[in-house]
Amino acid sequence: MTRIGPARIGLGVWALIIALIALVVLTFLPTPYVIQRPGPVYDTLGTAASADGEEVPLIEIDGAETYDTAGSLNLTTVQVVGNRERTPSWFELALAWTDASRAVVPIESVFPEGVTTEERDERNAVLMVDSQHEATAAALHQLGYDTGAAVEVVAALEGSPAEGLLEEGDVVEEIDGVAVTSASALRAAIQDSEGDPVTLSVRKDGEVEEIEITPVKDESGSDTWLIGITLATDYDFPFDVHIQLDNVGGPSAGMMFALGIIDELTPGELTGGNDIAGTGTIDATGAVGPIGGIRQKLYGARDAGADYFLAPEANCGEVVGHVPDGLTVISTSTLEDSLDALEVIADRGDVAALPTCAADSAA
């Protein structure tokens, strides 16, 4: 029998102690990352908890005839684990790296330097309200209603190009001579300027002024051009559409809101009784735009029991190779595309013939 000497035992003990110390250090050492994981899924045809905890219809329409619905039109969300005040540990990151439903991303991509968690949440809340208005406008436009639009400044951010030039209540009527019909259209025009000065026609206290502003790059390192304002679009809707969804921010639920509104305002069952999920921003014209966290939303939809997922065409590069088993992904770039897909699904048509995120779309 081979005996293990005291020296070798001592080395083993010290190795174990060092490993434990390293584990403790890695557990508490700050990291430059946060984790994205699937968040709650909400049925736009169902109910959601209000601020006081009462279950209320997620979409409620007053002043127009509504119809019974079936199945589900689920909007998907992403939860972020960590912030600048408390980042995930290296151990948590290691577990997330091995989980296909989670993503480890640089903290700057979610919490830009100089932006507090409260400021981020406030901005996302404004974007959510704006997306609800845009979704309502898109749905009613699709159904033939005239909604009108007035794009108002909610705030000009401190230190931004707009500070001192624009203020709460200003109405932006034109940009470089082109009528502004929605907040998203204004943002797109600013982005298209690529940093060149833009001229805004702004109504202030009943008087129109021409204001030149030079956009700057987003400090988070993205390729987004900004003038530093938050916006809201005031539409003239023919009846009241109220969307109740607390504790969810950002614009990515817009398309699913629009589909839910259309389903409630039209006879028949838009889903054909199927469970359908999706994501995507939307503007008043019905254009569907890309969102973040698409992979986490795919897994969230699968786990919620959805059979089909409507994904923005612009996100297809992130979808390919990451679709959970049992989920059929359909690519969409407009509200009309999504309605066409739902018609095929409801009629039990050839779903395989619908556009999807193929490998060649990932280029």
C-alpha positions as CSV (number, residue, x, y, z in Angstrom):
1,M,0.0,0.0,0.0
2,T,1.4,3.4,-1.0
3,R,1.5,6.0,1.7
4,I,0.8,9.7,1.0
5,G,3.3,11.8,2.8
6,P,2.5,14.8,5.0
7,A,4.1,17.2,2.4
8,R,1.7,15.9,-0.4
9,I,-1.3,16.2,1.9
10,G,-0.3,19.7,2.8
11,L,0.0,20.7,-0.9
12,G,-3.5,19.3,-1.5
13,V,-5.0,21.2,1.4
14,W,-3.4,24.4,0.2
15,A,-4.6,23.8,-3.4
16,L,-8.1,23.4,-2.0
17,I,-7.9,26.5,0.1
18,I,-6.6,28.5,-2.9
19,A,-9.4,27.2,-5.1
20,L,-12.0,28.2,-2.5
21,I,-10.5,31.7,-2.1
22,A,-10.6,32.0,-6.0
23,L,-14.2,30.9,-6.0
24,V,-15.1,33.5,-3.3
25,V,-13.3,36.2,-5.2
26,L,-15.0,35.4,-8.5
27,T,-18.4,35.3,-6.7
28,F,-18.1,38.9,-5.5
29,L,-15.7,40.5,-8.0
30,P,-17.7,43.0,-10.2
31,T,-18.1,42.0,-13.9
32,P,-18.5,44.1,-17.0
33,Y,-21.6,42.1,-18.2
34,V,-25.3,41.6,-17.6
35,I,-27.4,38.6,-18.4
36,Q,-30.5,38.6,-20.7
37,R,-33.1,35.9,-20.1
38,P,-36.7,35.2,-21.2
39,G,-39.1,37.4,-19.4
40,P,-42.9,37.2,-18.8
41,V,-45.2,36.5,-21.7
42,Y,-48.5,38.5,-21.9
43,D,-51.5,37.6,-24.0
44,T,-52.8,40.8,-25.7
45,L,-56.2,39.1,-25.9
46,G,-56.2,38.3,-22.2
47,T,-55.8,40.1,-18.9
48,A,-52.9,41.7,-17.0
49,A,-52.4,42.8,-13.4
50,S,-53.0,46.5,-12.9
51,A,-50.9,48.7,-10.5
52,D,-53.2,47.7,-7.6
53,G,-53.0,44.0,-8.5
54,E,-56.4,43.7,-10.1
55,E,-56.7,41.6,-13.2
56,V,-58.0,43.8,-16.1
57,P,-58.2,43.4,-19.9
58,L,-54.8,44.0,-21.4
59,I,-56.6,45.8,-24.3
60,E,-59.8,47.6,-23.6
61,I,-61.8,49.4,-26.3
62,D,-64.6,51.9,-25.5
63,G,-66.9,53.5,-28.1
64,A,-66.7,50.8,-30.7
65,E,-68.2,47.4,-31.3
66,T,-65.9,44.5,-30.2
67,Y,-66.0,40.8,-30.9
68,D,-65.0,37.6,-29.1
69,T,-61.5,36.2,-29.6
70,A,-59.9,32.9,-29.2
71,G,-56.4,31.5,-28.9
72,S,-53.6,33.9,-27.9
73,L,-51.5,36.7,-29.3
74,N,-48.6,36.8,-26.9
75,L,-46.1,39.6,-26.6
76,T,-42.7,38.5,-25.3
77,T,-40.3,40.2,-23.1
78,V,-36.7,40.0,-21.9
79,Q,-35.5,40.3,-18.3
80,V,-32.0,41.7,-17.5
81,V,-30.1,40.2,-14.6
82,G,-27.8,42.9,-13.1
83,N,-27.2,46.6,-13.5
84,R,-24.4,49.0,-12.8
85,E,-25.1,48.9,-9.0
86,R,-25.0,45.1,-8.9
87,T,-23.5,43.1,-11.8
88,P,-23.8,39.3,-12.0
89,S,-21.0,37.2,-10.5
90,W,-18.5,35.3,-12.7
91,F,-20.2,32.1,-11.5
92,E,-23.6,33.4,-12.7
93,L,-22.1,34.3,-16.0
94,A,-20.6,30.9,-16.4
95,L,-24.0,29.3,-15.9
96,A,-25.6,31.7,-18.4
97,W,-22.9,30.9,-21.1
98,T,-24.0,27.3,-21.0
99,D,-27.8,28.1,-21.3
100,A,-29.1,28.6,-24.9
101,S,-32.0,30.7,-23.6
102,R,-29.7,33.3,-22.0
103,A,-27.2,35.8,-23.3
104,V,-24.2,37.5,-21.7
105,V,-23.9,41.0,-23.1
106,P,-21.6,44.0,-22.2
107,I,-23.2,46.2,-19.6
108,E,-22.7,49.3,-21.8
109,S,-25.2,47.8,-24.4
110,V,-28.0,47.9,-21.8
111,F,-26.9,50.5,-19.2
112,P,-24.9,53.2,-21.1
113,E,-22.3,55.0,-19.0
114,G,-23.8,58.0,-17.3
115,V,-27.4,56.7,-17.5
116,T,-28.9,55.6,-14.2
117,T,-31.2,52.6,-13.8
118,E,-34.0,55.0,-13.0
119,E,-33.3,57.1,-16.1
120,R,-33.3,54.0,-18.3
121,D,-36.6,52.8,-16.8
122,E,-38.2,56.2,-17.3
123,R,-37.0,56.3,-21.0
124,N,-38.3,52.7,-21.5
125,A,-41.7,53.7,-20.0
126,V,-42.0,56.6,-22.4
127,L,-41.1,54.3,-25.3
128,M,-43.8,51.8,-24.2
129,V,-46.5,54.5,-24.1
130,D,-45.4,55.7,-27.5
131,S,-45.5,52.2,-28.9
132,Q,-49.0,51.7,-27.7
133,H,-50.1,54.9,-29.5
134,E,-48.3,53.8,-32.6
135,A,-49.8,50.3,-32.4
136,T,-53.3,51.8,-32.1
137,A,-52.7,54.1,-35.0
138,A,-51.4,51.3,-37.1
139,A,-54.3,49.0,-36.3
140,L,-56.9,51.7,-37.0
141,H,-55.2,52.8,-40.2
142,Q,-55.3,49.1,-41.3
143,L,-59.0,49.1,-40.6
144,G,-59.6,52.3,-42.6
145,Y,-59.8,54.9,-39.9
146,D,-58.3,58.4,-40.1
147,T,-56.3,59.1,-37.0
148,G,-54.2,62.2,-37.6
149,A,-51.0,62.8,-35.7
150,A,-49.1,65.4,-33.7
151,V,-45.6,64.6,-32.5
152,E,-44.8,66.4,-29.2
153,V,-41.6,66.8,-27.3
154,V,-41.8,65.3,-23.8
155,A,-38.4,66.5,-22.7
156,A,-35.0,67.7,-24.0
157,L,-32.2,65.9,-22.3
158,E,-29.6,67.8,-20.4
159,G,-26.4,68.4,-22.4
160,S,-28.0,67.2,-25.6
161,P,-28.1,69.2,-28.9
162,A,-31.8,70.0,-28.3
163,E,-31.3,71.5,-24.8
164,G,-32.4,75.1,-24.9
165,L,-33.9,74.8,-28.3
166,L,-36.8,72.4,-27.7
167,E,-39.0,72.0,-24.6
168,E,-41.9,70.0,-23.3
169,G,-45.1,70.7,-25.3
170,D,-43.4,71.7,-28.6
171,V,-45.0,70.1,-31.6
172,V,-42.6,69.0,-34.4
173,E,-44.4,69.5,-37.7
174,E,-41.7,69.0,-40.3
175,I,-38.1,67.9,-40.6
176,D,-36.2,69.3,-43.6
177,G,-39.5,70.2,-45.2
178,V,-41.0,66.8,-44.9
179,A,-44.2,66.4,-42.7
180,V,-43.6,64.5,-39.5
181,T,-46.4,61.9,-39.1
182,S,-45.1,59.9,-36.1
183,A,-42.3,59.8,-33.6
184,S,-40.7,56.9,-35.3
185,A,-40.7,58.7,-38.6
186,L,-38.9,61.6,-37.0
187,R,-36.4,59.3,-35.4
188,A,-35.8,57.6,-38.8
189,A,-35.2,61.0,-40.5
190,I,-32.7,62.0,-37.8
191,Q,-31.0,58.7,-38.3
192,D,-30.9,59.2,-42.1
193,S,-29.1,62.6,-41.6
194,E,-26.0,60.7,-40.5
195,G,-24.9,63.6,-38.3
196,D,-25.7,66.4,-40.8
197,P,-27.7,69.4,-39.4
198,V,-31.5,69.0,-39.6
199,T,-34.1,71.8,-39.7
200,L,-37.2,71.3,-37.6
201,S,-40.4,73.2,-38.1
202,V,-41.7,73.5,-34.5
203,R,-45.0,74.9,-33.2
204,K,-44.3,76.7,-29.9
205,D,-47.3,78.4,-28.2
206,G,-49.2,78.6,-31.6
207,E,-46.2,80.0,-33.5
208,V,-44.1,78.0,-35.9
209,E,-40.3,78.4,-35.7
210,E,-37.5,76.9,-37.8
211,I,-34.8,75.3,-35.6
212,E,-31.6,73.8,-36.8
213,I,-30.1,71.0,-34.7
214,T,-27.0,68.9,-35.4
215,P,-27.5,65.2,-34.2
216,V,-24.8,63.4,-32.3
217,K,-23.9,59.7,-32.0
218,D,-25.4,57.7,-29.2
219,E,-22.9,57.6,-26.3
220,S,-23.5,53.8,-25.9
221,G,-21.4,53.2,-28.9
222,S,-24.2,52.3,-31.3
223,D,-24.6,53.8,-34.8
224,T,-27.7,55.7,-33.7
225,W,-27.9,59.5,-34.3
226,L,-29.8,61.5,-31.7
227,I,-30.8,65.1,-30.9
228,G,-31.6,64.3,-27.3
229,I,-35.4,64.5,-27.0
230,T,-38.1,62.1,-25.8
231,L,-41.3,62.2,-27.9
232,A,-44.9,61.2,-27.8
233,T,-47.3,61.2,-30.7
234,D,-50.8,62.5,-30.0
235,Y,-53.3,60.9,-32.3
236,D,-57.0,61.8,-32.8
237,F,-58.5,58.4,-32.4
238,P,-62.3,58.0,-33.2
239,F,-62.7,56.0,-29.9
240,D,-60.8,55.0,-26.8
241,V,-58.2,52.2,-26.9
242,H,-56.6,51.6,-23.5
243,I,-53.7,49.2,-23.0
244,Q,-53.0,48.1,-19.5
245,L,-49.5,46.7,-18.9
246,D,-47.4,47.7,-16.0
247,N,-43.7,47.0,-15.3
248,V,-42.9,46.5,-19.0
249,G,-40.9,49.1,-21.0
250,G,-39.6,49.7,-24.5
251,P,-41.3,49.7,-27.9
252,S,-40.9,46.0,-28.9
253,A,-44.5,45.0,-28.2
254,G,-46.0,47.3,-30.8
255,M,-46.8,44.8,-33.5
256,M,-48.6,42.4,-31.0
257,F,-50.6,45.3,-29.6
258,A,-51.8,46.2,-33.1
259,L,-52.8,42.6,-33.9
260,G,-54.7,42.3,-30.6
261,I,-56.6,45.6,-31.3
262,I,-57.5,44.4,-34.8
263,D,-58.7,41.0,-33.5
264,E,-61.0,42.7,-31.0
265,L,-62.4,45.1,-33.6
266,T,-63.1,42.5,-36.3
267,P,-65.5,39.5,-36.5
268,G,-64.1,36.1,-36.4
269,E,-61.0,34.7,-34.7
270,L,-57.7,36.1,-36.0
271,T,-55.7,33.3,-34.5
272,G,-58.0,30.5,-35.5
273,G,-57.7,29.4,-31.9
274,N,-54.0,28.9,-32.1
275,D,-51.4,30.1,-29.6
276,I,-49.2,32.7,-31.4
277,A,-46.4,34.8,-30.1
278,G,-44.3,37.5,-31.6
279,T,-42.4,40.8,-31.2
280,G,-41.5,43.9,-33.2
281,T,-41.8,47.6,-33.1
282,I,-44.4,49.2,-35.3
283,D,-45.1,52.7,-36.6
284,A,-48.4,54.3,-37.7
285,T,-47.9,53.1,-41.3
286,G,-47.7,49.4,-40.1
287,A,-43.9,49.0,-40.7
288,V,-42.5,46.4,-38.3
289,G,-39.0,47.1,-37.0
290,P,-36.2,45.1,-35.2
291,I,-35.9,44.6,-31.4
292,G,-33.4,43.4,-28.9
293,G,-33.2,40.0,-27.2
294,I,-34.9,38.0,-30.0
295,R,-33.3,34.7,-28.9
296,Q,-34.6,35.0,-25.4
297,K,-38.0,35.9,-26.7
298,L,-38.1,32.8,-28.8
299,Y,-37.5,30.6,-25.8
300,G,-40.0,32.6,-23.7
301,A,-42.6,32.0,-26.4
302,R,-41.8,28.3,-26.5
303,D,-42.0,27.9,-22.8
304,A,-45.4,29.7,-22.8
305,G,-46.8,27.1,-25.1
306,A,-46.8,29.1,-28.4
307,D,-46.7,27.1,-31.6
308,Y,-45.9,30.0,-33.9
309,F,-43.7,33.1,-33.6
310,L,-43.8,36.3,-35.7
311,A,-40.3,37.7,-35.9
312,P,-39.2,41.0,-37.5
313,E,-37.4,40.3,-40.8
314,A,-34.6,42.6,-39.7
315,N,-33.9,40.2,-36.8
316,C,-33.6,37.1,-39.0
317,G,-29.8,37.1,-38.7
318,E,-30.1,36.5,-35.0
319,V,-32.9,33.9,-35.3
320,V,-31.2,31.4,-37.7
321,G,-29.8,28.4,-35.7
322,H,-31.5,29.5,-32.5
323,V,-35.1,28.4,-32.9
324,P,-36.2,26.1,-30.0
325,D,-37.8,22.8,-31.0
326,G,-41.5,22.9,-31.4
327,L,-41.7,26.6,-32.5
328,T,-42.3,27.7,-36.1
329,V,-40.9,31.1,-36.9
330,I,-42.5,33.4,-39.5
331,S,-40.7,36.4,-40.8
332,T,-42.6,39.7,-41.1
333,S,-41.8,43.3,-42.1
334,T,-45.3,44.9,-42.0
335,L,-48.5,44.6,-40.2
336,E,-50.1,43.4,-43.4
337,D,-47.5,40.5,-43.6
338,S,-48.4,39.5,-40.0
339,L,-52.2,39.5,-40.8
340,D,-51.6,37.4,-44.0
341,A,-49.6,34.9,-41.9
342,L,-52.4,34.7,-39.3
343,E,-54.9,34.1,-42.0
344,V,-52.9,31.1,-43.3
345,I,-52.5,29.7,-39.8
346,A,-56.2,30.2,-38.9
347,D,-57.3,28.5,-42.1
348,R,-54.9,25.6,-41.6
349,G,-53.2,26.5,-44.8
350,D,-49.6,25.9,-46.0
351,V,-47.6,27.5,-43.2
352,A,-44.4,26.1,-44.7
353,A,-44.9,28.4,-47.7
354,L,-44.9,31.5,-45.4
355,P,-41.6,33.6,-45.3
356,T,-39.2,32.4,-42.6
357,C,-35.7,33.2,-41.3
358,A,-33.6,31.0,-43.6
359,A,-29.8,30.7,-43.5
360,D,-29.4,33.0,-46.5
361,S,-31.2,35.8,-44.6
362,A,-28.5,35.7,-41.9
363,A,-25.9,37.3,-44.1
